[in-house]
Amino acid sequence: MIVGMWMTRELICAQPDTPLGTAAKLMAHNGIRRLPVVVRHEDGLALLGIVSATDLYRAYPAHCNPFTATEPTLTASTTAAQIMTESVLTTSSDVPIEDAATIMRDRKIGALPVMRQDRLIGLITESDIFRAFISILQGDSNSIRLTFSIANGEDLIDLIDGAVRNHVQLLSLMTSRKEGQSMCVARIAGAGAEMFIESLWRSGHQVVNVLRTP
């Protein structure tokens, strides 16, 4: 999966001269925590920076919640351009989604603007990453979710062949490695599912967890 498959394309943006009160209302009304600050050109959006919810909290007086404020404050004349983060990490639509997630984790940020050359085309957020991850493991009805050990470097083609021999439909398959141990999570269905699980045990794989979806 790549960023372009999961990014948000319908962007809600601020302009450099957008007042902070307007920026706060845009975030509150749309349930979002950040606004790209852009200049609109005929060929697309030029990204200048990003205003986050944290930026707004810092800009407003300590006693004032920017998302509920109804009275003018000392920040009434302050604009998005004055508080935005200008140095913004970005990504592109063809980047693997796990690479984008790694950047967000390592740099402790919640989103990456998605660029095509020098134009903004989307935004990939933590929520988008969660949706992608859920799509991998979420099961259909009457499926079984298996978690089992695999040897380091084991060829998973053998497991797929075993599923075919047992008349099992392999709905999803992913591996992970933690503390030196490789694990596999598979979602399977079909009349031979129980036989396939038994064959895993016989072949030396430790079946850690079996969840049946009603």
C-alpha positions in Angstrom: 0.0 0.0 0.0 1.2 3.5 -0.8 0.3 6.9 0.6 -1.8 7.8 -2.4 -4.3 5.0 -1.6 -5.1 6.4 1.9 -4.3 10.1 1.9 -7.1 12.7 2.4 -7.7 14.4 -0.9 -10.5 16.8 0.0 -8.3 19.3 1.8 -9.5 22.0 4.1 -6.9 24.8 4.0 -6.1 28.2 5.3 -4.7 31.1 3.4 -1.8 33.3 4.7 -4.2 36.1 5.7 -6.7 33.8 7.4 -7.5 35.2 10.9 -6.8 32.8 13.8 -10.4 32.9 14.8 -11.4 31.6 11.3 -8.7 29.0 11.4 -10.0 27.7 14.8 -13.6 27.6 13.5 -12.5 25.6 10.4 -10.8 23.0 12.7 -13.6 22.8 15.1 -16.4 22.6 12.5 -14.6 19.9 10.5 -13.1 17.9 13.4 -9.5 18.3 12.3 -6.3 19.3 14.1 -4.3 21.0 11.4 -4.7 23.3 8.4 -2.2 23.5 5.5 -1.6 27.2 4.7 -1.6 27.6 0.9 -1.6 30.0 -1.9 -3.9 28.9 -4.7 -2.6 29.0 -8.3 -4.2 27.9 -11.5 -2.1 24.7 -11.5 -2.8 23.8 -7.8 -1.9 24.7 -4.2 1.5 26.0 -3.2 2.2 24.9 0.4 3.6 27.7 2.7 3.2 25.9 6.0 0.9 24.3 8.5 -1.1 25.6 11.4 -1.9 23.0 14.1 -4.3 23.0 17.0 -1.2 23.3 19.3 -0.1 26.5 17.4 -3.5 28.0 18.1 -3.4 27.2 21.8 0.0 28.8 22.0 -1.1 31.9 20.2 -4.2 32.6 22.3 -4.1 33.8 25.9 -3.7 31.0 28.5 -7.3 31.5 29.8 -8.9 31.4 26.3 -9.8 28.3 24.4 -9.5 29.2 20.7 -12.1 26.6 19.7 -14.8 28.0 21.9 -13.9 31.7 21.9 -16.7 34.0 20.9 -15.3 37.4 21.9 -12.5 39.2 20.1 -9.1 38.7 21.8 -5.6 40.2 21.5 -5.1 37.7 18.6 -7.9 39.1 16.5 -5.5 40.6 14.0 -3.1 37.7 14.0 -3.1 35.6 10.8 -2.2 32.0 9.9 1.0 33.1 8.3 2.3 34.6 11.5 2.0 31.4 13.6 2.3 28.6 11.0 5.2 26.1 10.9 7.1 26.9 7.7 9.6 24.1 7.7 7.3 21.2 7.0 8.2 17.6 6.3 6.4 16.2 3.3 5.9 13.0 1.3 4.7 11.9 -2.1 1.8 9.7 -3.1 4.0 6.8 -4.3 5.8 6.4 -0.9 5.0 3.1 0.9 2.6 3.9 3.7 4.9 2.3 6.3 7.6 4.7 5.4 5.3 7.7 6.0 4.3 6.1 9.3 7.9 5.7 10.3 8.6 9.4 9.6 5.6 10.4 11.7 6.7 8.2 14.6 10.3 9.2 14.6 9.6 12.9 14.2 6.6 12.8 16.5 4.2 14.5 14.1 0.6 13.7 13.3 0.5 14.3 9.5 2.5 14.7 6.4 1.5 16.9 3.4 1.5 15.0 0.2 3.2 16.8 -2.7 3.4 16.3 -6.4 6.4 18.3 -7.5 5.8 21.6 -5.8 2.0 21.4 -5.4 0.0 20.0 -2.5 -2.3 17.2 -3.4 -3.2 15.6 -0.1 -2.6 15.0 3.5 -1.7 11.6 5.2 -2.6 11.6 8.9 -2.2 9.1 11.8 -5.9 8.3 11.4 -5.3 7.4 7.7 -2.5 5.1 8.8 -4.8 3.4 11.3 -7.5 3.0 8.6 -4.9 1.3 6.4 -3.7 -1.0 9.2 -7.3 -2.0 10.1 -8.1 -2.8 6.4 -5.3 -5.3 6.4 -6.4 -7.3 9.5 -10.2 -6.7 9.6 -12.0 -9.9 8.9 -15.0 -10.9 7.0 -17.8 -13.0 8.6 -17.0 -16.7 9.2 -13.3 -16.1 8.9 -10.5 -17.1 11.4 -7.6 -14.8 12.5 -4.4 -16.8 13.3 -1.3 -15.6 15.0 1.6 -18.1 14.8 5.4 -18.2 14.9 7.5 -18.5 11.8 11.2 -19.2 11.5 13.4 -16.3 10.7 13.7 -16.2 6.9 11.0 -18.8 6.4 9.6 -18.9 2.9 5.8 -18.1 3.2 5.1 -19.7 -0.1 5.1 -23.1 1.7 2.4 -21.8 4.0 0.3 -20.6 1.0 0.7 -23.9 -0.7 -0.5 -25.6 2.6 -3.6 -23.4 2.6 -4.3 -24.4 -1.0 -4.0 -28.1 -0.2 -6.4 -27.7 2.7 -8.9 -25.8 0.5 -8.4 -22.7 2.6 -9.0 -19.2 1.3 -6.2 -16.9 2.5 -7.8 -13.5 3.0 -4.8 -11.6 4.3 -1.3 -12.3 5.5 1.3 -10.2 7.2 4.5 -10.8 9.2 6.2 -8.8 12.0 9.4 -9.2 14.0 9.8 -8.2 17.6 12.6 -9.1 20.1 14.1 -11.5 17.6 10.9 -13.5 17.1 9.1 -13.5 13.7 5.3 -13.8 13.8 2.7 -14.2 11.2 -0.9 -13.0 11.3 -3.2 -14.6 8.7 -7.0 -14.3 8.1 -8.4 -17.5 6.6 -11.7 -19.0 5.7 -13.1 -22.1 4.1 -14.0 -25.7 5.0 -10.4 -26.8 5.6 -9.5 -24.0 8.0 -9.4 -26.3 11.1 -7.2 -28.8 9.2 -4.9 -26.0 8.2 -4.5 -24.9 11.8 -3.7 -28.5 12.8 -1.1 -28.7 10.0 0.6 -25.6 11.4 1.0 -27.3 14.7 2.3 -30.5 13.2 4.9 -28.5 11.1 6.4 -27.0 14.2 4.7 -23.5 14.2 3.5 -22.3 17.5 -0.1 -21.1 17.1 -0.3 -18.2 19.6 -3.9 -17.1 19.0 -7.0 -18.2 17.2 -9.9 -15.8 16.8 -13.1 -16.8 15.0 -15.3 -14.1 13.4 -19.0 -15.0 13.8 
